[in-house]
Amino acid sequence: MLKEFSISTSHRNEFVDITHLIQNFISESKIQNGIAVIFVPHTTAGVTINENADPSVKKDMNEFLNKLIPKEPFFTHFEGNSDSHIKSTLVGPSLTLIINNNNILLGTWQGVYFCEFDGPRKRKFFVKLIRE
């Protein structure tokens, strides 16, 4: 099963919790055990897993990436978003999640985040479910 999701981001750099979207798709699929592959088809966005209990973690990750890879005038890419491409490369475009008993297998404090590095934009991501 493959599903395309659309989301809109509201900031240039933003972490959007998409855990509930993925879990709802898994629940509807009735797949008990297997894997879910999440793929982001953009060169200035990515996907990651991190803490979703304390919102300051998203803020800290975002601020650190901005300090590590600032929007610099010396980049030569004509669109002016080379920092976004570099951040996307570091975070990565895909994840593989385990489905166990019709649920995403995550740690207590973990969530799945769509990572926007060149917004605001209308974006998409795909989830492919594979039955065990």
Secondary structure as UniProt FT lines:
FT   STRAND          2..8
FT   STRAND          14..17
FT   HELIX           19..29
FT   STRAND          33..39
FT   TURN            43..44
FT   STRAND          45..51
FT   HELIX           56..68
FT   TURN            73..74
FT   TURN            78..79
FT   HELIX           82..91
FT   STRAND          94..100
FT   TURN            101..102
FT   STRAND          103..104
FT   TURN            108..109
FT   STRAND          110..116
FT   STRAND          122..131
//
